[in-house]
């Protein structure tokens, strides 16, 4: 039972890495393909993707990781020491701004604006050009934040083992 912080660190590392992989795949080839399509087709497809993604485990993961990470950091503050503690505390300070807040205040508002547009309108076509560049840049940040969080949790796991806390 005393090894649960190690297992939980590895669980959060894996979960964060999966989230990062989805963000990376979306940035690297899904958005690339949508932006190469005719604007109305790309917009229509992205509108469908955005309506579908909100009911998936992926979004649940994005929203649950910060909650679990913060709770874990509070627990670690009173029971774990050394490098593992620092990494466990640092992980949510990386994840929350780079993934959760960028999602909430960057990507989601852009998605909501896109959802309100008629894919065949000139306004939608003009917005689509800006949306593709800006949304993808934000998504790159989310991918980097997720993989950095995964790395911190992996390093915390190693530190727990090396320090004899696991």
Helices and strands as residue ranges (DSSP letters): H 4-25, I 26-30, H 31-36, H 39-53, H 57-79, H 83-95, I 96-101, H 102-102, I 103-107, H 108-115, H 122-162
